Amino acid sequence: MVASVAVLSDVHGALPALEAVLAEPDVRAAERIVLTGDIAAGPLPVETLDLLVSLGDRVTWVRGNADRELVAVARGGTSGIDVSDWAGRQLRPDQVDLLAALPHPVTLDVDGFGPVSFCHGTPRDDDEVVLVDSSLERWAEVLSTVPGDVRTVVCGHTHMPFQRLVDRRLVVNPGSVGMPYGRPGPHWALLRDGVVTLRRTAVDPDALADAVVAASAYPGARAWADAYARTVHSDAEALTVFAPRDGRTVTRR
């Protein structure tokens, strides 16, 4: 049984944002750090993985779709995304092997919650999109593979923090560490004493962007930092973009 869990999702190789979250007292004190996917696909992939590996067994790794894509790129393929194609080519063989072996989903017993399923998109598919305002029918479909005794599901993928009940089952998305939507700053979540707290680390977006540009060899680092660290995309815009992948043509208001 794990006493407390800090959930970090969608780091996307944004090392300065990750460092800011890891410095949070509640993250430092958490018994376990769970990474719910899309860990290194960004401007500082090697450094991000090295830092997380250095934390040892405190970290539980969960595969995201972008992690699969980096492995494919490293082994001679392409992802269709410039930063991922670049990042995949930077990885050392040990890092490729690490990402290739990541499980999805992962279940941990957490004090106050019982068994918790940690996934990326949904428990059945790391690239599946589900949203805070998805219908109960859609939620029932994507959670159909979850055992009945799992009453909490923690996902990532859409970069939008939320928690909601789905027919008495709690679903949590911590938001994104490296590419947040909604409000500025890295987002994460804390599971402790049977309570979920959605958290945001207060960091100057310009300082994060400048740190990425200074440290990254990615040719598009400045544009990436301007788009994802210096600028915060609207949650409403994101919901509209993601809606078709949730089986809708129009996002409900």
C-alpha positions, 0 to 999 in steps of 0.5 A, a space after each residue: 500500500 502506497 501512502 501518497 502519490 504525486 502524479 506527473 503527466 505529459 512532461 514532454 521533455 520540458 526539463 525546467 518545468 519538471 525540475 520546478 514540480 520536483 522541488 515542490 515540498 509535497 512532491 518531495 514528500 510523496 512516497 511515490 511519483 507516478 508518470 502517466 505518459 508522454 515523458 520525453 517527447 520534447 526539447 530536452 528528452 535525454 536530460 528529462 529521462 536521466 533526471 527521472 531515472 535518478 529518482 530510482 524506485 520512487 518513480 512508477 512509469 506508465 507508457 504514453 502514445 508519445 513514448 511509443 512514437 519516440 521508440 519508433 523514431 529511434 528505431 528508424 521510423 517517423 512520428 510526423 511531429 518535428 519535435 518528436 522526430 528530433 527527440 527520438 533521434 537523441 535518445 541513447 539505446 538504454 533510454 530507448 529500451 526503457 521507453 519500449 518496456 513501459 507498461 500501460 496501464 499500471 494499478 497501485 494500491 493507494 492508502 485511502 483509495 484502494 486500487 488505482 488505475 494509472 493510464 495515459 489516454 484511457 485504461 484500454 488505449 494510451 491514445 484514446 481521448 476522453 474529456 471532462 464533459 464526455 457523456 456517461 455512455 462514452 465514459 462507460 465505454 472507455 472504462 469497460 476494461 477496468 475491474 470493478 474494485 478499481 474505483 479511481 482512474 488517473 489518466 493524462 493525454 489531453 493536458 487538461 486538469 480535472 476530476 469528476 465522478 463517473 457513476 461513482 467512480 472517480 476519474 482524475 486528469 492531473 493536467 500537463 507538466 510541460 505543455 499545460 492548457 488552461 492556466 500557466 505553470 506546470 500542473 500535477 496532482 496529489 493523492 493523499 489521505 483519500 483526497 485528490 488535490 489538483 495542483 499547479 506550480 507557480 513559475 514565471 512562464 517567461 523564465 521557463 521558456 528562457 530556460 528551455 531555449 538556453 538548454 536545448 539543442 532542438 532547432 525549434 526550441 525557441 518556437 516550442 518554448 514560445 508556444 508551450 511555455 510562454 503561451 498558455 492555450 485555452 481549455 475551451 480551445 483544447 476541448 473544441 480541438 479534441 471533441 472529434 476524437 471523443 466521437 463528437 462533432 460539436 463540444 457541448 457547452 
